[in-house]
Amino acid sequence: MKAVMAKMGRPKLPNTKKKVVSIRISDQLYAQLLAYAEKHNMTTTDVVLRGVETFISRQE
């Protein structure tokens, strides 16, 4: 009889990010994004997410 092994890997969080958004930006804007992210010790994803959240919160 074989023992049943538990799944390995990262545990699921209650608010997982399941959607992927792909955008096209100019080389200049991409360079600015990379520079900002590096200067503020952030990932490019974090910068974009924070920007979207800020934009939406100002619209309400």
VMD Tcl script that builds the backbone (N, CA, C; Angstrom):
set m [mol new atoms 180]
animate dup $m
set s [atomselect $m all]
$s set {name element resname resid chain x y z} {
  {N N MET 1 A 0.849 -1.178 0.000}
  {CA C MET 1 A 0.000 0.000 0.000}
  {C C MET 1 A 0.894 1.241 0.000}
  {N N LYS 2 A 0.572 2.180 -0.877}
  {CA C LYS 2 A 1.369 3.398 -0.978}
  {C C LYS 2 A 0.783 4.482 -0.081}
  {N N ALA 3 A 1.679 5.237 0.549}
  {CA C ALA 3 A 1.235 6.351 1.392}
  {C C ALA 3 A 0.854 7.528 0.493}
  {N N VAL 4 A -0.186 8.251 0.863}
  {CA C VAL 4 A -0.625 9.427 0.115}
  {C C VAL 4 A 0.182 10.622 0.598}
  {N N MET 5 A 0.836 11.286 -0.335}
  {CA C MET 5 A 1.666 12.434 -0.001}
  {C C MET 5 A 0.847 13.719 -0.140}
  {N N ALA 6 A 1.074 14.638 0.770}
  {CA C ALA 6 A 0.419 15.946 0.686}
  {C C ALA 6 A 1.056 16.735 -0.450}
  {N N LYS 7 A 0.272 17.624 -1.068}
  {CA C LYS 7 A 0.807 18.462 -2.136}
  {C C LYS 7 A 1.882 19.385 -1.584}
  {N N MET 8 A 2.945 19.527 -2.341}
  {CA C MET 8 A 4.015 20.427 -1.953}
  {C C MET 8 A 3.840 21.731 -2.717}
  {N N GLY 9 A 4.440 22.781 -2.221}
  {CA C GLY 9 A 4.384 24.052 -2.924}
  {C C GLY 9 A 3.893 25.161 -2.033}
  {N N ARG 10 A 3.702 26.292 -2.649}
  {CA C ARG 10 A 3.278 27.491 -1.934}
  {C C ARG 10 A 1.819 27.342 -1.501}
  {N N PRO 11 A 1.521 27.648 -0.238}
  {CA C PRO 11 A 0.113 27.578 0.201}
  {C C PRO 11 A -0.715 28.668 -0.470}
  {N N LYS 12 A -1.958 28.373 -0.741}
  {CA C LYS 12 A -2.849 29.318 -1.392}
  {C C LYS 12 A -3.292 30.390 -0.402}
  {N N LEU 13 A -3.249 31.632 -0.851}
  {CA C LEU 13 A -3.714 32.747 -0.042}
  {C C LEU 13 A -5.188 32.983 -0.351}
  {N N PRO 14 A -5.922 33.598 0.566}
  {CA C PRO 14 A -7.351 33.819 0.316}
  {C C PRO 14 A -7.622 34.776 -0.849}
  {N N ASN 15 A -6.719 35.713 -1.126}
  {CA C ASN 15 A -6.930 36.689 -2.182}
  {C C ASN 15 A -5.855 36.511 -3.260}
  {N N THR 16 A -5.898 35.363 -3.949}
  {CA C THR 16 A -4.880 35.087 -4.949}
  {C C THR 16 A -5.072 35.950 -6.189}
  {N N LYS 17 A -3.984 36.224 -6.859}
  {CA C LYS 17 A -4.024 37.018 -8.089}
  {C C LYS 17 A -4.117 36.048 -9.262}
  {N N LYS 18 A -5.286 36.000 -9.869}
  {CA C LYS 18 A -5.533 35.036 -10.930}
  {C C LYS 18 A -5.547 35.653 -12.323}
  {N N LYS 19 A -5.658 36.939 -12.420}
  {CA C LYS 19 A -5.772 37.596 -13.718}
  {C C LYS 19 A -4.430 38.159 -14.168}
  {N N VAL 20 A -4.178 38.075 -15.456}
  {CA C VAL 20 A -2.970 38.608 -16.055}
  {C C VAL 20 A -3.370 39.698 -17.031}
  {N N VAL 21 A -2.698 40.852 -16.941}
  {CA C VAL 21 A -2.952 41.964 -17.842}
  {C C VAL 21 A -1.664 42.242 -18.595}
  {N N SER 22 A -1.754 42.263 -19.898}
  {CA C SER 22 A -0.587 42.527 -20.729}
  {C C SER 22 A -0.798 43.854 -21.442}
  {N N ILE 23 A 0.216 44.715 -21.388}
  {CA C ILE 23 A 0.114 46.017 -22.047}
  {C C ILE 23 A 1.346 46.250 -22.901}
  {N N ARG 24 A 1.204 47.123 -23.884}
  {CA C ARG 24 A 2.327 47.521 -24.722}
  {C C ARG 24 A 2.662 48.963 -24.366}
  {N N ILE 25 A 3.934 49.226 -24.103}
  {CA C ILE 25 A 4.372 50.582 -23.788}
  {C C ILE 25 A 5.614 50.909 -24.618}
  {N N SER 26 A 5.886 52.185 -24.745}
  {CA C SER 26 A 7.049 52.623 -25.526}
  {C C SER 26 A 8.339 52.260 -24.791}
  {N N ASP 27 A 9.421 52.236 -25.541}
  {CA C ASP 27 A 10.734 51.973 -24.941}
  {C C ASP 27 A 11.066 53.009 -23.874}
  {N N GLN 28 A 10.705 54.262 -24.142}
  {CA C GLN 28 A 10.998 55.347 -23.202}
  {C C GLN 28 A 10.245 55.145 -21.886}
  {N N LEU 29 A 8.955 54.826 -21.960}
  {CA C LEU 29 A 8.165 54.618 -20.752}
  {C C LEU 29 A 8.641 53.384 -19.995}
  {N N TYR 30 A 9.032 52.349 -20.728}
  {CA C TYR 30 A 9.543 51.141 -20.087}
  {C C TYR 30 A 10.837 51.433 -19.333}
  {N N ALA 31 A 11.711 52.223 -19.933}
  {CA C ALA 31 A 12.962 52.595 -19.269}
  {C C ALA 31 A 12.680 53.398 -18.000}
  {N N GLN 32 A 11.691 54.299 -18.070}
  {CA C GLN 32 A 11.312 55.076 -16.894}
  {C C GLN 32 A 10.745 54.158 -15.806}
  {N N LEU 33 A 9.944 53.189 -16.210}
  {CA C LEU 33 A 9.370 52.226 -15.260}
  {C C LEU 33 A 10.471 51.440 -14.558}
  {N N LEU 34 A 11.430 50.942 -15.329}
  {CA C LEU 34 A 12.534 50.184 -14.733}
  {C C LEU 34 A 13.361 51.037 -13.787}
  {N N ALA 35 A 13.638 52.273 -14.189}
  {CA C ALA 35 A 14.430 53.169 -13.349}
  {C C ALA 35 A 13.707 53.474 -12.045}
  {N N TYR 36 A 12.410 53.749 -12.129}
  {CA C TYR 36 A 11.624 54.057 -10.930}
  {C C TYR 36 A 11.613 52.843 -9.997}
  {N N ALA 37 A 11.361 51.679 -10.552}
  {CA C ALA 37 A 11.298 50.461 -9.745}
  {C C ALA 37 A 12.629 50.199 -9.039}
  {N N GLU 38 A 13.715 50.362 -9.765}
  {CA C GLU 38 A 15.025 50.130 -9.160}
  {C C GLU 38 A 15.324 51.159 -8.076}
  {N N LYS 39 A 15.027 52.420 -8.347}
  {CA C LYS 39 A 15.299 53.495 -7.387}
  {C C LYS 39 A 14.526 53.290 -6.090}
  {N N HIS 40 A 13.291 52.775 -6.189}
  {CA C HIS 40 A 12.432 52.604 -5.026}
  {C C HIS 40 A 12.405 51.165 -4.510}
  {N N ASN 41 A 13.333 50.348 -5.018}
  {CA C ASN 41 A 13.452 48.949 -4.579}
  {C C ASN 41 A 12.113 48.210 -4.695}
  {N N MET 42 A 11.487 48.339 -5.853}
  {CA C MET 42 A 10.198 47.705 -6.122}
  {C C MET 42 A 10.319 46.878 -7.397}
  {N N THR 43 A 9.360 45.988 -7.607}
  {CA C THR 43 A 9.283 45.294 -8.882}
  {C C THR 43 A 8.455 46.144 -9.833}
  {N N THR 44 A 8.591 45.871 -11.121}
  {CA C THR 44 A 7.788 46.611 -12.090}
  {C C THR 44 A 6.303 46.340 -11.865}
  {N N THR 45 A 5.962 45.136 -11.475}
  {CA C THR 45 A 4.568 44.799 -11.178}
  {C C THR 45 A 4.040 45.634 -10.029}
  {N N ASP 46 A 4.834 45.789 -8.973}
  {CA C ASP 46 A 4.412 46.602 -7.827}
  {C C ASP 46 A 4.167 48.053 -8.236}
  {N N VAL 47 A 5.038 48.590 -9.084}
  {CA C VAL 47 A 4.879 49.977 -9.534}
  {C C VAL 47 A 3.579 50.124 -10.325}
  {N N VAL 48 A 3.340 49.219 -11.251}
  {CA C VAL 48 A 2.134 49.292 -12.077}
  {C C VAL 48 A 0.883 49.114 -11.226}
  {N N LEU 49 A 0.879 48.134 -10.325}
  {CA C LEU 49 A -0.287 47.915 -9.465}
  {C C LEU 49 A -0.579 49.132 -8.594}
  {N N ARG 50 A 0.467 49.711 -8.010}
  {CA C ARG 50 A 0.271 50.901 -7.181}
  {C C ARG 50 A -0.271 52.059 -8.015}
  {N N GLY 51 A 0.231 52.203 -9.233}
  {CA C GLY 51 A -0.252 53.255 -10.116}
  {C C GLY 51 A -1.717 53.085 -10.475}
  {N N VAL 52 A -2.124 51.865 -10.787}
  {CA C VAL 52 A -3.525 51.592 -11.120}
  {C C VAL 52 A -4.413 51.852 -9.907}
  {N N GLU 53 A -3.991 51.372 -8.743}
  {CA C GLU 53 A -4.780 51.591 -7.524}
  {C C GLU 53 A -4.924 53.083 -7.226}
  {N N THR 54 A -3.851 53.850 -7.384}
  {CA C THR 54 A -3.900 55.293 -7.156}
  {C C THR 54 A -4.835 55.971 -8.139}
  {N N PHE 55 A -4.732 55.618 -9.407}
  {CA C PHE 55 A -5.588 56.214 -10.433}
  {C C PHE 55 A -7.053 55.934 -10.150}
  {N N ILE 56 A -7.373 54.703 -9.814}
  {CA C ILE 56 A -8.781 54.345 -9.551}
  {C C ILE 56 A -9.291 55.040 -8.301}
  {N N SER 57 A -8.487 55.117 -7.253}
  {CA C SER 57 A -8.948 55.755 -6.017}
  {C C SER 57 A -9.206 57.248 -6.215}
  {N N ARG 58 A -8.486 57.884 -7.119}
  {CA C ARG 58 A -8.694 59.316 -7.394}
  {C C ARG 58 A -9.939 59.549 -8.242}
  {N N GLN 59 A -10.398 58.538 -8.944}
  {CA C GLN 59 A -11.572 58.667 -9.799}
  {C C GLN 59 A -12.878 58.602 -9.007}
  {N N GLU 60 A -12.822 58.006 -7.849}
  {CA C GLU 60 A -14.047 57.803 -7.048}
  {C C GLU 60 A -14.447 59.026 -6.274}
}
mol reanalyze $m
mol bondsrecalc $m
mol representation Tube
mol addrep $m
